[in-house]
Amino acid sequence: MAISWLLPNKWIYRLAFLLTAVCAVIVVVGVTWRCILRGRPPVTTLYETILFVTAVAVIVAVFIEFVNRRRIALALAAFFGTVGMFLAMKYELKEGRDTMPTLVAVLDTNFWLATHVTTITMGYAAGLLAGVVAHVYIIGRLLGLGQERFYRDVMRIVYGVIGFGLLFSVVGTILGGIWANDSWGRFWGWDPKENGALLICLSQTAILHARLGGFLKEHGICVAAAFGGMIVAFSWWGVNLLGVGLH
């Protein structure tokens, strides 16, 4: 992608698009093969969710690039995919631990794993992607790069991805409550992971409402989305590291 910016050539751009798409397909094939081996959805461990989130974010970014052809989303797809794979590798190699452990009893239900966890993880992926795209706007403005049309396109991408993320985050959170009621006898218990899911839904809802109400313009949307990405990172990944709660 960097070469395609320095040398604006359609064949270099197409090659970059093809390589990014092929890499995304390879990750999806690997995740699918893990599902076949385990007989479970690809979201049972933190290692698997990193792979899944990375794949979803890259696929969404590639689709955005296919629609608008601005080279922004494709560059971010390559960046996000690279970071995600290195982060997953860290967990794969850490202390040589098995990445396919026996599932704890409370999670041993393929139906809820396939609905609640998969859906809400797709929402997390969109929230992180929106935060990454928002940084392009913020850094570009700080450095005085690009034209107004470029920044309008970036803001539209951020806005659309937040909407996509909110849909899956809300549906996933509600499904999680139904699962909690089925497993633990209560729909909501202010568990740290539940609080994190609520924070994500509230932050994304606030951004969209502020935009519709005219309180946030282009710059405000992107700054809010960057903070929203931090909320997603902590609520999805950081809470897992606390070692507390039923989750």
N, C-alpha and C positions, 0 to 999 in steps of 0.2 A: 504493500500500500504506500509506503514511504517513497519507493521508486516511482510509483504511478503519479505521485504528486510532483516529483522532480521532473519526470519525463511524461507529460500528458499524452499517453498513447492508449488507444482503446484495447489493444491486445494485452498490454501489461495489466490494465484494469480487469479485463476478463479473466486473466490468469489468476490474479489475486482473489477475485470472486470465486473462481472454481476451486482454488486451494482451500479457502476458508470453508466453503460448503462441503468439500470432501472431508476435511478434518472434523466438521460437525457430525457428518454421517458416521465417521469412524467411532466417535465417542458414543453416539446413539447405538451403534451396533454393539459396542462393548457393554453399555448399560443393559441393553436387551439380553445379551448373552448371560449376564449376571442374574437377570430376572429368571431366565430359563433354568439356570443351574440351581437357584434357590427356591424357585416356585413362588416368588414374592415380588411385590412392586419395588422399584429402585430407591426406596427412601427409608430403609430400616436402620442405617447408621449415619453418623455425621459425614463419614467418607463418601457414602453413596449419595447423600443429599448435595454435597459439593459438586460431584460429577453431574447430577441431575440439574441443579441450578445453572451450572455452566452451560450445559447443552441447551436448556430452554432459552437462556439469555442470548446465546449465539444464534440460535434459530430465529428468534424474534428479530434480532438485529439484521440478520441476512434478509429476512422478509421485508423489513423496512427499507433496506437498501434496494431490493428488487423493485419496490414501489416508487421510491423517489429518486434513485440514482444520483445522490449528492456526494457519495463517497465518505460520508460522515459515519453512518451506521456500520459500514463494512470495516472501517478502520477500528471502530470500537469493538466489533465482533472479534477481530483478531486479538486485540488487547485483552478483552475480558476472557476470551478462551484461554489465552496463554497464562494469565494470572490464576484462573480457576484450576487449570491442570497442574500447575506447580503447587498450589495449595493442597489439592487432592493428593499429590505425590508425597507431601510432607506427612499426611496422615497414613498413607500406605506404608511408608518406610519407618515410621516412628516405632522404635523398639521392636520392629519386626512383627507387630501384632497382626492377627488374622483380620482381614477385612470382611469376612463372612462368618461372624460369630453366631452362636445360638441366640435366637430372639427371646427376650424376656416375655413371660406369660401374658402380661397385660397388653402387649402389642401383637400377640399371636392371632391376628384376624386379618386375612387378606382383603376382605371387603372394605373395612375402614381404612386400612393402609392405602388401598387403591383409590379411595374417594377423598377422605379428609386430608391425609398427609400429602398425597400427590398434588391435589388442588391448591392447598395453601403454599406448598413449595414453589409452584408456578407463580403465585403471587409474590413470593419473596424474590424470585428471579427477576420479575419485572420491576420491582421496587429498586433493586440494586442496579439494574440496567439504566433506569431513569436517573439515578444518582450519578452514574458514570457519564451519561450523556450531558447532564447538567454541568458537570465540570468543564466540558468542552466550551460551553457558553461562557462560564465565569472566567476561565483562564484566557480565552480568546479576547474577551472584553478588557481584562486587565492589561493584556499585552497590545491592545489596539489592532488586532489582526482581523481580516475578513471584512465583508460588506454586510449591510443591514439584511439583505435577503438571506444570507447564510445564517444569521442569528435567528431570524424568524423561522427558518426551517428546523433549526435545532430545538427551539422552543416548542414547535408543533410536535416533534418527535417525543420530547419529554412529556408533554401533556397527554399524548396518546398512550404512551407506555404506562403512565400513572393510572389512567383509566382502565387499561387492561389489567394492571396489577391489583387495583381496588376490587374489581369484579371477582377475581380468583381468591383474594385474601378474605373477603367477606364470606363468600360461599364456603371456603375452606374452614373458616373459624366457626361458622354455624354447624357444619358437619362435625367438627371437633367437639362441639358442645353436645351434639346428639350421641356421639361415641362415648363421651364422658358420662352421660346419663345412663347409657347402657352398661358401661364397665364399672363406674364408681358410684352410681346412684344419684348424681347431681349434674345439672347442665353446666354450671359455672362455679368454680371454687377459688378464684383469685390465685391460682397456681402461677408461678413466675412465667411459664411458657404461655399460659392463657393471657396474662397481662401483656406480654410482648406482642401477641397476635392482636390484642385490642389496640395497643399503641400504633401498630402499623395501619390498621383500618382507620383509626381516628386521624392520623397524620395525613394519609392520602385523601380522606374525605375532606379534611380542612383545606388542603391545597386546591382541590377541584372547586369547592364552594367559594373560596377566596377569589379564584379566577373568574368564576361565573358572576360573582358580586362586584367585580371590578377592583377589589382590594389589592390584587397582585397582577402586575403586568409581566412582560417578558422576563425582565431581570429577576423579579420577585419569585416567579414560578420556578426558575432554575435554582435560585438560592435555597428555596424551600425543598425542592427535590433533592438537592445535595444533602441537606439535613435529614430528609426522609430516608435516604440511602444509609445514613449512619444508624437511624432507628431500626431499619430492617436488619442491618448487620448485627447489631446488639441483640435484637429480639430473636433472631433465628439462630445465630452462631454463638454470641456471647453468653446468652442465658444457659446454653448447654454446658458451658465451661464452669458454671457456678456450682454444679453438683447438688442442687437442691430441688425440691418439688417432686410431684408424682411422675413427671415426665422423665 
